[in-house]
Amino acid sequence: MHLTINQVATLLNLPVSTVQRWIRQGNIPVYRHEGKYLFLEKDLVKWAQAQGIVFASKPQKTAATEQVEDDSLVSAMKRGGIVEGISGDDISAVLKALVDTAPLAPSIDRKELFLRLLEREDLSTTGIGRGVAIPHPRSPLPNAPAEPSITTCFLDNHMDYNAIDDIPVFVLFLMLSPAPRIHLRLLARLSYVLRDKAFIDFLRGTPPEGHILARMAEIETNIDNAHHFPKLLHGS
């Protein structure tokens, strides 16, 4: 069965813009026919299973997703906190220092998280450009908290992170989610915010946590009021 971009976005419960971005990045199986992008359902199902992504005509709710329906980037960032002074000679060393330092929930196995983050980087870089990386495991960790978290990490020195634009990374957003659907929503939403050059320039000044959260809250409010992006976990 062939699917259109709109149908795929519905089945993945994601904005069409996110699916379009994955097409441009070559991160989703697709082919062109008569000038249109089409997807083979069987290929998409296999891809979704390999990526740990929920693929269903009616998005299923779990106990974890129901608990965070009104969540936001700001809430996740408050849980994750901010870490400064992280250094390392390479990506592995930086991730190890971040995992060792981040204020993680007691239920999280830090050693396993570190290995999962390395595994994700081996698959493809999480350096999204403009000096930003969003490290995350490919699938939820065992015993992960029911609420997602995003830890903002400022590096001591800008470093080569194999980013898509080759710009050295200065800030990382460590994202941990209890379910694939929550992860995809948060990732898409954060990626959207990080397109704002003014916000990136603001982050380069290593502002205090309160200023970051206030700025993020303002951006999220503007996005939701303008209907540019669906709220986290609400149907698109």
C-alpha positions in Angstrom: 0.0 0.0 0.0 1.3 3.5 -0.9 1.0 6.4 1.5 1.3 10.1 1.0 3.2 12.5 3.2 0.0 13.6 4.9 -1.0 10.0 5.6 2.4 9.2 7.1 2.3 12.3 9.3 -1.0 11.2 10.6 0.1 7.6 11.2 3.2 8.8 13.0 1.2 11.5 14.8 3.7 14.2 13.7 3.6 17.5 11.8 4.0 17.2 8.0 7.0 19.5 8.3 8.8 17.0 10.4 8.2 14.2 7.9 9.4 16.6 5.1 12.6 17.4 7.1 13.3 13.6 7.6 12.9 13.2 3.8 15.4 15.9 3.1 17.8 14.4 5.6 17.4 10.9 4.2 16.1 9.6 7.5 13.0 7.9 6.3 12.3 5.4 3.4 10.6 7.2 0.5 10.6 7.4 -3.3 9.4 9.8 -5.9 6.8 9.1 -8.4 5.5 11.6 -11.0 6.9 14.4 -8.9 5.4 13.3 -5.6 6.8 11.6 -2.5 5.3 8.2 -1.8 5.9 5.6 0.9 5.5 1.9 0.9 3.6 0.9 4.1 5.5 -2.3 4.6 8.9 -0.5 4.3 7.6 2.2 6.7 6.4 -0.3 9.2 9.8 -2.1 9.2 11.6 1.3 9.5 9.4 2.4 12.4 10.0 -0.9 14.3 13.8 -0.5 13.8 13.7 3.0 15.1 11.4 2.2 18.1 8.7 4.6 16.6 5.0 4.0 17.2 3.3 3.6 13.8 -0.5 3.2 14.1 -3.6 4.5 12.5 -4.9 5.5 15.9 -2.2 6.7 18.2 -2.2 4.6 21.4 -1.9 6.2 24.8 0.0 4.6 27.5 0.0 5.4 31.2 3.2 7.5 30.6 1.7 9.5 27.8 -1.5 10.2 29.6 0.4 11.7 32.5 2.2 14.3 30.4 -0.4 15.5 27.9 -0.1 19.1 29.0 3.7 19.0 29.2 6.0 21.4 27.4 9.7 22.0 26.6 9.9 24.3 29.5 8.6 21.6 31.9 11.1 19.1 30.5 14.0 21.6 30.8 13.1 22.3 34.4 13.3 18.6 35.2 16.6 18.2 33.3 18.3 21.3 34.7 21.4 23.0 33.4 25.0 21.8 33.5 28.0 24.0 32.8 31.7 23.3 32.6 31.6 20.1 30.6 34.7 19.3 28.7 36.3 16.4 26.8 38.6 15.7 23.9 36.0 13.9 21.9 32.3 13.2 21.7 32.6 10.1 23.9 34.4 12.0 26.6 31.9 14.8 26.5 28.9 12.5 26.7 30.5 10.6 29.6 31.1 13.8 31.5 27.5 14.9 30.8 26.0 11.6 32.0 28.1 11.6 35.1 27.1 15.2 36.0 23.5 15.6 34.8 20.8 15.6 37.5 19.2 12.3 36.4 16.4 10.4 38.1 17.7 7.7 40.5 16.1 4.9 38.4 18.3 5.7 35.4 21.3 3.5 34.9 24.0 6.0 34.0 26.3 3.4 32.4 23.6 2.1 30.2 22.5 5.6 29.2 26.1 6.5 28.2 26.3 3.3 26.0 22.9 4.1 24.5 24.0 7.7 23.6 27.2 6.4 22.0 25.1 3.9 20.0 22.9 6.7 18.8 25.9 8.8 17.7 27.3 5.8 15.8 24.1 5.6 13.9 24.2 9.3 12.8 25.3 12.5 14.5 22.8 14.3 16.7 24.6 17.6 15.9 21.8 19.4 14.2 23.8 22.5 13.2 24.4 26.1 14.5 26.5 24.8 17.3 23.8 22.6 18.8 23.5 18.8 19.5 20.6 16.9 20.9 22.0 13.6 22.2 19.4 11.0 23.1 19.0 7.2 23.2 17.2 5.5 20.2 14.6 4.0 22.5 13.3 4.7 26.1 15.5 3.5 28.9 14.3 0.7 31.2 12.8 2.2 34.4 12.7 5.7 32.8 10.6 8.2 34.7 7.1 8.8 33.4 7.9 12.4 32.6 10.5 13.5 30.0 13.5 15.6 30.8 15.9 17.8 28.8 19.2 18.7 30.3 20.9 21.8 28.9 24.7 21.4 28.8 27.1 24.2 28.0 30.6 23.0 26.9 33.8 24.7 28.2 35.2 24.7 24.7 33.4 24.4 21.3 34.1 21.0 19.7 33.8 19.1 16.5 30.7 17.0 16.8 30.4 15.8 13.2 27.4 18.2 12.9 25.6 18.4 9.6 27.0 21.9 9.0 30.5 21.3 10.5 30.0 24.1 13.0 31.6 23.3 16.3 29.1 22.5 19.1 28.8 24.7 22.2 25.6 23.5 23.8 23.9 20.1 24.1 20.3 19.2 25.0 20.3 15.7 26.6 16.7 14.4 25.9 15.2 11.5 27.8 11.6 10.4 27.2 9.4 7.6 28.6 7.9 6.7 25.2 8.7 7.0 21.5 5.7 9.2 20.8 6.7 11.7 23.5 10.2 11.7 22.3 9.3 12.5 18.7 7.0 15.3 19.8 9.6 16.9 22.0 12.4 16.4 19.5 10.3 18.0 16.7 9.3 20.9 19.0 12.8 21.5 20.2 14.2 21.4 16.7 11.6 23.9 15.6 12.6 26.3 18.4 16.3 25.9 17.6 15.8 27.2 14.0 15.6 30.6 15.6 19.0 32.3 15.1 18.2 34.9 17.7 17.7 32.1 20.3 20.9 30.4 19.3 22.8 33.7 19.7 21.1 34.2 23.1 22.3 30.7 24.2 25.9 31.6 23.1 26.0 34.0 26.0 25.5 31.1 28.5 22.5 32.8 30.2 21.4 31.7 33.6 18.7 29.0 33.9 15.9 31.4 34.8 16.6 33.5 31.7 16.7 30.4 29.4 13.4 29.1 30.8 11.7 32.5 30.5 12.9 32.9 26.9 11.8 29.3 26.0 8.3 29.9 27.6 7.9 33.0 25.5 8.8 31.2 22.3 6.5 28.3 23.1 3.6 30.6 23.8 4.1 32.4 20.6 4.3 29.2 18.7 1.1 27.8 20.2 -0.8 31.1 19.8 0.1 31.3 16.2 -0.8 27.6 15.6 2.6 27.0 14.1 3.0 23.8 16.0 0.8 21.3 17.9 1.0 21.1 21.6 2.9 18.2 23.0 1.0 14.9 22.5 -2.2 16.6 21.3 -3.5 15.3 18.0 -2.2 17.0 14.9 
